[in-house]
Amino acid sequence: MHRPLNAVDSAINRDIMAMNLYDNLFSWLTDHLNTVLVPDDEDDCKSVAVLDIFGFENFKVNRFEQMFINTANEKLQHYFIEHIFTYEVRELREEGIKAPAIEYTNNEDQVDVLLGKRGIFALLDEQTKVPNSTDTTAILKMHEELSSKQSYDNIRNSPVQFQINHYAGNVKYEIEGCLEKNRNTPSLGIAGMLKSSSNAMISSLFKSSETTEERLMKDKQMSSALKTGDQTFFRRESQAHRFGKSKEEVKKVEIKKNLAPWQIKNMQGPKKPEVKAPKIKRAGSEKRRAGLGTLSAAFKGSLEDLMIMLNAATPHFIRCIKPNLTKSSMGFDPVMVQSQLNYTGVLETSKIRQNGYPLRVTYEDFCERYRDVCINPTYRLASMDMQSTCLRILQHADLHGWGKGKSKIFLKYEHVNVLVNILESKKRAGNEARAKIAAEQAKRAAELAVIEAKREVEREKIRKAAEAQPKSKVVESSLNWKEEMEANKEKKRLAAIKKKEDAEAAEKQAELDALNKPVEIDSNDEAAQARARFAANKNMFK
């Protein structure tokens, strides 16, 4: 016989059903979006993500939902502290740099109280599986296990309340309804109705949910096992609840060493095709949609998945501060703002940034950025000279207080400011030199333009004077001065050739005239007369 439901039980059941439906829809939507958006040919896709942390909650009455929200904030605050302070000191020590002494508040105790092996969520899961457990037994178990923790206050062993000293303040939680909400058990009648829906999507959301008939059958088996004392039934049910249905054991084939390779391959049998699971799918989403796991277990799994993603990423933090509690404009509460700066670790972060080295650059990147401080741009740096080049640049800039690590150079903001100012001054000097050269060129161009204008005026005068001359005296020529020079040279060459030919012709004519001229010969000189006759006969054959 089940006890009658009161108003509190009805409200709890209504909240459980609403939470279950929202979780089912959200899980289904997330899984399908991830499956559709990821390309089929990419096994690993990179992304840029923004995590918006919901605010810390502390109401007059805080229940199971507020504990979820505040636990997520506590875990993310722990991640922030680890990333900013612990990793900061660890990296300095690994690089051989002396770490500055910074005192900061750690929330490891709060995280252990909430998410530890014997924390609140683990105890709630344990009490959920215990028969006949109630909220009172759960809170008494929590008092017994956690009262020794500094962050847990049992409020004088109160049976209805417990307090956790969070990093943002103390919060009192009501235990009423926590155990039933943690079971995450939907109404059997509604779950069965949704499971039998004709809509494929609705039925898939509750395909693994139990119906009333299935629950009654399990209750009957449980009562029968209690009567007969069947311990194997309880063991089998507990294992199935934890790990699901057991898989059939695959018999291993013993292979003899003296067999041939093809015989061994035949004995192994054909390989089964590998069935690839969806690439991006939240772990346990089907189980959460079916309502088979507790809410605290699902929450811890989601939080662990989130921390794995954050640890694999490069985070940048933006801490939001509330100026007042009334949400009014132009209102600033200095005490409230100061308390937020204290418990969020912003002040400790500013101290470690001030006393430590906020900028860490590898030697290669440093030389690439600031080489123009003292190195000629045309000079090629060798990879083995990066450390010495870094020291040379820092010494040229007269900087002190930096740290030299094994693979990085550790700088402060003032160091970078000095280096940037030097580069800017060199850039300004270069710009001024280029501007001066450009001004000189512009001045020279202006002077040449004036001279060219004067020449153009003179050419115009000559052109007008030539046009004013009579046409007979105007020598029309389309040749330029080079062509005219070549023509004159050719003319002189032809004249010289003609003069030479004329001289040779005159010389020949003189010889002919000399031969044709009659010569007086003495009649008594017989030899002379004979020569004369011979010359006359000779000329006859020319």
GIUR-V533988 format. One record per helix or strand of 3 or more residues. SS is the DSSP state (2 for helix, 1 for strand). FROM is the first residue (numbers start at 0). TO is the last residue. If there is no record, write none. Layout:
[[SS FROM TO] [SS FROM TO]]
This chain:
[[2 6 36] [2 63 93] [2 107 114] [2 119 128] [2 134 145] [1 160 165] [1 168 173] [2 177 182] [2 187 194] [2 199 204] [2 211 227] [2 230 242] [2 260 267] [2 284 289] [2 294 310] [2 333 343] [2 345 354] [1 358 361] [2 362 372] [2 382 395] [1 407 410] [2 412 467] [2 480 515] [2 525 539]]
